[in-house]
Amino acid sequence: MDDFCGVVNAGKNKIYYSVEKFLYQGDVRKRVVVDKCDIGESSLSIPESICIHNEDIPVMVIGKKAFIGSEDLVGVILPNTITTIDNWVFAQCKNLRKVVILAKEVTYGKGVFSDSDNIDNICMENETENAKSALFAAVCNMPDWGFVYGHMDSDEWFARWDDALVAYLKKDDLEGSMNQMLGGEEDINKSTLSYVLDKKKLKVKLCFLRLLKEDNIAYETKRTLREYIKAHSKGKELDVSWRFILDNHPDDLRYYEILNESGGITKSNKDHMLSDLGGHHLEAKNYLLNQTTKQEQSENIFADFTL
């Protein structure tokens, strides 16, 4: 199929490519397929076309496993000429944070972002990071969320995302754990608990993210997410909401505000949370103290009123 192979420099990066012929509306045309890339710097921009023998041939396909395991890759921009992103193209790119896909209609292969868990934004059609790009990136590896790859120009996309999240929250946390349990009877309890905790951590992470990125969120959805966060706050049997903040965002007051709005900061758990913060994170500690003081003042005012 390929009639030419070559390499082109993109900054310090080297893009290896081939040219193939394809039939389009009865005409035989040529397109460039990006086969692989040697990453010499963290950012990469794929060109719209490559000039070969004085002919500009459009770059239309990112080939199978083209960037797999590229540990140096942090950000990549794909041009509006792209029509296909093949199987496992960005799999196992541990440091990849941002992907920009300028094309409007793209066909995606299997496991495009598999095991690339640090992606923060997948921007479609422009380079702007927004709620949609963050929400897309958060679930791009989840098998039941394939719908996120299409119709992103519609506000209904948010409703589908929210419906999927609410359904996911209701799923049994043990679902899918059987394979882990088959490892041996002696560690069933440990592996089961670990599996459940990982599931709950992901659910909490998605709840916080959606409440941070509130575009087009319905009131009922917001209430459901807050209830889930509250049900896993400090003092509960599995306090993964609090652990998520403590382990990942101990100095980001936005997460404390969401926890508070969800009813997860109370007089009964405040001291335990302050203890967990130790001698650091002073702004967060002040926030906790101020919120519980306000709660006590409100309770006193209400008590005086009832008298």
C-alpha positions as CSV (number, residue, x, y, z in Angstrom):
1,M,0.0,0.0,0.0
2,D,2.8,2.4,0.9
3,D,4.8,3.9,-2.0
4,F,7.1,6.2,0.0
5,C,8.5,6.4,3.5
6,G,10.5,9.3,5.0
7,V,11.2,11.4,8.0
8,V,10.5,15.1,8.6
9,N,11.8,17.3,11.4
10,A,9.4,19.1,13.7
11,G,11.6,21.1,16.0
12,K,13.8,18.6,17.8
13,N,11.2,15.8,17.1
14,K,11.5,13.5,14.1
15,I,8.3,12.3,12.5
16,Y,8.5,9.1,10.5
17,Y,5.8,8.7,7.9
18,S,4.6,6.8,4.8
19,V,2.4,7.8,1.9
20,E,-0.5,5.7,0.8
21,K,-3.1,5.9,-1.9
22,F,-6.8,5.8,-1.2
23,L,-10.0,6.2,-3.2
24,Y,-12.1,9.3,-2.6
25,Q,-15.3,10.0,-4.6
26,G,-13.9,7.9,-7.5
27,D,-10.5,9.6,-7.6
28,V,-7.3,8.0,-6.3
29,R,-5.6,10.3,-3.9
30,K,-2.6,10.3,-1.6
31,R,-2.4,10.9,2.1
32,V,0.4,10.9,4.7
33,V,0.3,8.4,7.6
34,V,2.4,9.2,10.6
35,D,4.0,5.9,11.5
36,K,6.0,6.9,14.6
37,C,7.9,9.8,16.2
38,D,11.2,10.2,18.0
39,I,10.4,12.7,20.8
40,G,13.2,15.2,21.3
41,E,11.2,17.8,23.2
42,S,8.0,17.7,25.2
43,S,5.7,19.5,22.7
44,L,4.9,18.3,19.2
45,S,2.8,19.8,16.4
46,I,2.0,17.6,13.5
47,P,2.0,19.5,10.2
48,E,-1.0,19.7,7.9
49,S,0.9,18.5,5.0
50,I,4.4,17.3,3.9
51,C,6.0,18.3,0.7
52,I,7.2,15.3,-1.2
53,H,8.7,15.7,-4.7
54,N,7.2,19.2,-4.9
55,E,3.8,17.9,-4.0
56,D,2.0,18.9,-0.7
57,I,0.4,15.7,0.6
58,P,-2.1,16.1,3.5
59,V,-1.4,14.4,6.8
60,M,-4.6,12.5,7.4
61,V,-3.8,9.4,9.5
62,I,-2.0,8.9,12.8
63,G,-0.9,5.3,12.4
64,K,-1.3,2.4,14.9
65,K,0.9,2.8,18.0
66,A,2.6,5.9,16.5
67,F,3.3,7.5,19.9
68,I,2.9,4.5,22.2
69,G,5.1,4.7,25.3
70,S,6.5,8.2,24.5
71,E,7.4,9.2,28.0
72,D,8.8,12.6,27.0
73,L,5.6,13.7,25.3
74,V,3.6,16.3,27.3
75,G,1.5,18.0,24.6
76,V,0.6,17.4,21.0
77,I,-1.4,19.2,18.4
78,L,-3.0,17.3,15.5
79,P,-4.0,19.4,12.4
80,N,-7.4,19.8,10.9
81,T,-6.5,17.5,8.1
82,I,-6.6,14.4,10.4
83,T,-9.4,12.0,9.7
84,T,-8.2,8.9,11.6
85,I,-6.4,8.2,14.9
86,D,-5.6,4.5,14.8
87,N,-5.3,1.9,17.6
88,W,-3.3,2.7,20.7
89,V,-1.7,5.9,19.2
90,F,-1.2,7.6,22.6
91,A,-1.2,4.6,24.8
92,Q,1.2,4.4,27.7
93,C,2.2,8.1,27.4
94,K,2.6,8.6,31.1
95,N,3.4,12.3,31.0
96,L,1.0,13.4,28.3
97,R,-1.2,16.2,29.6
98,K,-2.8,17.9,26.7
99,V,-4.0,16.8,23.3
100,V,-5.3,19.2,20.7
101,I,-7.3,17.7,17.8
102,L,-8.1,20.5,15.4
103,A,-10.1,18.3,13.0
104,K,-13.9,18.3,13.3
105,E,-14.7,14.7,12.3
106,V,-12.2,12.0,13.3
107,T,-12.5,8.2,13.4
108,Y,-10.8,6.8,16.6
109,G,-9.3,3.3,16.9
110,K,-9.2,1.1,20.0
111,G,-7.4,2.2,23.2
112,V,-6.2,5.5,21.7
113,F,-5.4,6.9,25.2
114,S,-5.0,3.6,27.1
115,D,-2.9,3.8,30.2
116,S,-2.2,7.5,29.7
117,D,-3.8,8.5,33.0
118,N,-2.4,12.1,33.4
119,I,-4.2,13.7,30.4
120,D,-5.9,16.9,31.7
121,N,-7.4,18.2,28.5
122,I,-8.4,16.8,25.1
123,C,-9.3,19.9,23.1
124,M,-11.5,19.4,20.0
125,E,-11.4,21.8,17.0
126,N,-9.5,24.5,18.9
127,E,-6.7,24.9,21.5
128,T,-8.9,26.3,24.2
129,E,-9.0,24.4,27.5
130,N,-12.6,24.4,28.8
131,A,-15.1,22.2,30.7
132,K,-15.6,19.9,27.8
133,S,-11.9,19.3,27.2
134,A,-11.4,18.4,30.8
135,L,-14.4,16.2,31.1
136,F,-13.5,14.4,27.9
137,A,-10.0,13.7,29.1
138,A,-11.2,12.4,32.5
139,V,-13.2,9.5,30.9
140,C,-11.4,8.9,27.6
141,N,-10.1,5.6,28.9
142,M,-13.4,4.3,30.3
143,P,-14.9,1.6,28.1
144,D,-18.6,2.6,28.6
145,W,-18.0,6.2,27.8
146,G,-17.3,5.9,24.1
147,F,-20.0,8.4,23.3
148,V,-17.7,11.3,24.4
149,Y,-15.8,11.0,21.1
150,G,-18.7,12.3,19.1
151,H,-21.1,15.3,18.8
152,M,-19.0,17.5,21.0
153,D,-20.4,20.6,19.3
154,S,-23.8,19.9,21.0
155,D,-24.8,20.9,24.5
156,E,-26.5,17.5,24.8
157,W,-23.0,16.1,25.1
158,F,-22.9,17.4,28.7
159,A,-26.3,15.7,29.5
160,R,-25.0,12.4,28.2
161,W,-21.8,12.8,30.2
162,D,-23.8,13.5,33.4
163,D,-26.2,10.6,32.8
164,A,-23.2,8.3,32.4
165,L,-21.6,9.5,35.6
166,V,-24.8,9.2,37.6
167,A,-25.2,5.6,36.3
168,Y,-21.6,4.9,37.1
169,L,-22.1,6.1,40.7
170,K,-24.9,3.6,41.1
171,K,-22.9,0.7,39.9
172,D,-21.7,-2.0,42.4
173,D,-18.1,-1.2,43.3
174,L,-17.3,-4.9,43.2
175,E,-18.4,-5.2,39.6
176,G,-15.5,-6.5,37.5
177,S,-13.4,-7.5,40.6
178,M,-13.7,-11.3,40.0
179,N,-10.6,-11.5,37.9
180,Q,-8.6,-10.0,40.8
181,M,-10.1,-12.4,43.3
182,L,-8.9,-15.3,41.3
183,G,-5.3,-14.5,42.3
184,G,-5.5,-16.7,45.5
185,E,-7.8,-17.1,48.5
186,E,-5.3,-15.8,51.0
187,D,-5.5,-12.3,49.6
188,I,-9.1,-12.0,48.5
189,N,-10.1,-9.6,51.3
190,K,-7.2,-7.3,50.6
191,S,-7.6,-7.3,46.9
192,T,-11.3,-6.7,47.1
193,L,-11.0,-3.7,49.4
194,S,-8.3,-2.3,47.2
195,Y,-10.5,-2.7,44.1
196,V,-13.4,-1.0,45.9
197,L,-11.3,1.9,47.1
198,D,-9.9,2.5,43.6
199,K,-13.5,2.5,42.2
200,K,-14.7,4.9,44.8
201,K,-11.6,7.2,44.3
202,L,-12.4,7.5,40.6
203,K,-16.1,8.2,41.3
204,V,-15.2,10.9,43.8
205,K,-12.6,12.4,41.4
206,L,-15.3,12.6,38.6
207,C,-17.8,14.2,41.0
208,F,-15.4,16.9,42.1
209,L,-14.3,17.5,38.5
210,R,-17.9,17.9,37.3
211,L,-18.7,20.3,40.1
212,L,-15.6,22.3,39.3
213,K,-16.7,22.4,35.6
214,E,-20.3,23.2,36.0
215,D,-21.2,24.1,32.4
216,N,-24.8,22.9,31.6
217,I,-25.1,20.9,34.7
218,A,-28.7,20.2,35.9
219,Y,-29.7,20.8,39.6
220,E,-30.6,17.1,40.1
221,T,-27.2,16.0,38.8
222,K,-25.4,18.5,41.1
223,R,-27.4,17.3,44.1
224,T,-26.5,13.6,43.3
225,L,-22.8,14.4,43.1
226,R,-22.8,16.3,46.3
227,E,-24.6,13.5,48.1
228,Y,-22.0,11.0,46.9
229,I,-19.2,13.3,48.1
230,K,-20.9,13.8,51.5
231,A,-21.4,10.0,51.9
232,H,-17.6,9.6,51.7
233,S,-16.5,12.5,53.8
234,K,-14.4,12.4,56.9
235,G,-15.9,10.2,59.6
236,K,-17.6,7.9,57.2
237,E,-16.5,4.2,56.9
238,L,-14.7,5.0,53.6
239,D,-13.7,8.7,53.7
240,V,-12.5,8.7,50.1
241,S,-13.8,12.3,49.4
242,W,-11.6,13.7,52.2
243,R,-8.7,11.4,51.2
244,F,-8.9,12.5,47.6
245,I,-8.5,16.2,48.7
246,L,-5.8,15.4,51.2
247,D,-3.7,13.3,48.8
248,N,-4.2,15.4,45.6
249,H,-5.4,18.9,46.4
250,P,-4.6,19.8,50.0
251,D,-4.0,23.5,49.2
252,D,-6.8,24.0,46.7
253,L,-9.6,25.8,48.5
254,R,-12.0,25.0,45.6
255,Y,-12.2,21.4,46.7
256,Y,-12.9,22.4,50.3
257,E,-15.7,24.7,49.1
258,I,-17.3,21.8,47.2
259,L,-16.9,19.5,50.2
260,N,-18.5,22.2,52.4
261,E,-21.3,22.8,50.0
262,S,-21.9,19.1,50.0
263,G,-22.3,19.0,53.7
264,G,-19.0,17.2,54.3
265,I,-17.5,19.7,56.8
266,T,-19.1,19.5,60.2
267,K,-18.3,20.2,63.8
268,S,-17.9,16.5,64.5
269,N,-15.3,15.9,61.8
270,K,-13.5,19.2,61.7
271,D,-10.9,18.4,64.4
272,H,-10.0,15.1,62.6
273,M,-9.5,16.9,59.3
274,L,-7.3,19.5,61.0
275,S,-5.3,16.8,62.5
276,D,-4.8,15.1,59.1
277,L,-3.5,18.4,57.7
278,G,-0.8,18.5,60.4
279,G,1.4,21.6,60.6
280,H,1.1,22.5,57.0
281,H,-1.7,23.8,54.6
282,L,-2.5,26.8,56.7
283,E,-5.0,28.3,54.3
284,A,-6.9,25.1,54.2
285,K,-6.9,24.9,58.0
286,N,-8.1,28.5,58.3
287,Y,-10.9,27.7,55.9
288,L,-12.0,24.7,58.0
289,L,-12.0,26.7,61.1
290,N,-13.9,29.6,59.6
291,Q,-16.6,27.3,58.1
292,T,-17.3,25.5,61.4
293,T,-17.3,28.8,63.2
294,K,-20.0,30.1,60.8
295,Q,-22.0,26.9,61.3
296,E,-21.9,27.4,65.1
297,Q,-22.9,31.0,64.8
298,S,-25.8,30.1,62.5
299,E,-26.9,27.4,65.0
300,N,-26.8,29.9,67.9
301,I,-28.9,32.4,65.9
302,F,-31.4,29.7,65.1
303,A,-31.5,28.6,68.7
304,D,-32.1,32.2,69.9
305,F,-34.8,32.7,67.4
306,T,-36.7,29.5,68.5
307,L,-36.6,30.8,72.1
